[in-house]
Amino acid sequence: MSDVRHYFYNDQLYKIQIKKDLSSYENRIIDQLIHKSGFSKNRNEIIEEIQNGNKYKGSINNNVVFVYLSKDKSQELKDINFVLGYKPLLDKI
């Protein structure tokens, strides 16, 4: 299951965060999430970038997008995080 959080500013949705547990199927889930998000960049390049510990920052239409992996206390990969922010509202906050 995914942990989905919605963030509001002045009663308007400005950010969605999806966190997905990677405990048993990390590569397939990462690939599906990136594929469904609508990125125009090569998915393999995005996956390589985030698996190297970087946040991938992109944009889709009027939205700012971050994709990154988080680790647990033992430094094992734990979750993939997908954050979609509506830029016109983010600029006001």
C-alpha positions in Angstrom: 0.0 0.0 0.0 1.0 3.6 -0.6 1.0 6.4 1.9 -0.6 9.4 0.0 -0.6 12.8 1.5 -2.3 15.9 0.3 -1.2 19.4 1.2 -3.4 22.5 1.0 -2.8 26.3 1.1 -5.8 28.7 1.3 -8.1 25.7 0.7 -6.2 24.8 -2.6 -4.3 21.6 -3.2 -0.7 22.6 -3.8 1.3 19.3 -3.2 0.8 15.6 -3.3 3.3 13.1 -1.9 3.2 9.4 -2.6 5.4 7.1 -0.6 5.6 3.5 -1.6 7.3 0.7 0.4 10.0 -1.0 -1.6 10.7 -3.9 0.7 10.1 -6.7 -1.8 9.7 -5.2 -5.2 11.7 -2.1 -5.6 12.7 -2.0 -9.3 9.2 -2.9 -10.6 7.5 -0.3 -8.4 10.0 2.5 -9.2 9.6 1.8 -12.9 5.8 1.8 -12.7 5.6 5.0 -10.7 7.9 6.8 -13.0 6.2 5.5 -16.1 2.7 6.5 -14.8 3.9 10.0 -13.8 4.4 11.2 -17.3 8.1 12.1 -17.4 9.5 12.6 -20.8 13.0 11.7 -19.7 14.2 8.2 -20.1 13.0 6.2 -17.1 16.3 4.3 -16.8 18.2 7.6 -16.4 15.8 8.7 -13.7 16.1 5.3 -11.9 19.9 5.4 -12.1 20.0 8.9 -10.7 17.8 8.2 -7.7 19.5 4.9 -7.0 22.7 6.9 -6.7 21.2 8.8 -3.9 20.1 11.9 -5.8 16.7 13.5 -5.9 15.4 13.7 -9.5 13.7 17.1 -10.1 11.6 17.5 -13.2 8.5 19.2 -14.3 5.2 18.1 -15.8 3.0 20.8 -17.2 2.7 23.4 -14.4 4.0 21.1 -11.7 7.4 20.6 -10.0 8.2 16.9 -9.5 10.7 15.2 -7.2 11.4 11.5 -7.1 13.8 10.0 -4.6 14.5 7.0 -2.5 14.6 7.0 1.3 16.5 4.7 3.5 15.8 3.2 6.9 18.1 3.4 10.0 20.3 0.6 8.6 20.7 2.5 5.4 18.7 0.0 3.4 16.5 1.3 0.7 13.0 1.6 2.2 10.7 3.8 0.1 10.3 5.6 -3.1 8.9 9.1 -2.8 7.1 10.9 -5.5 6.2 14.5 -4.8 4.1 16.6 -7.2 3.8 20.3 -6.4 1.7 22.9 -8.2 4.2 25.6 -9.1 1.9 28.7 -9.1 0.8 28.0 -5.5 4.3 26.8 -4.4 5.7 30.2 -5.5 3.2 32.0 -3.1 4.1 29.9 0.0 
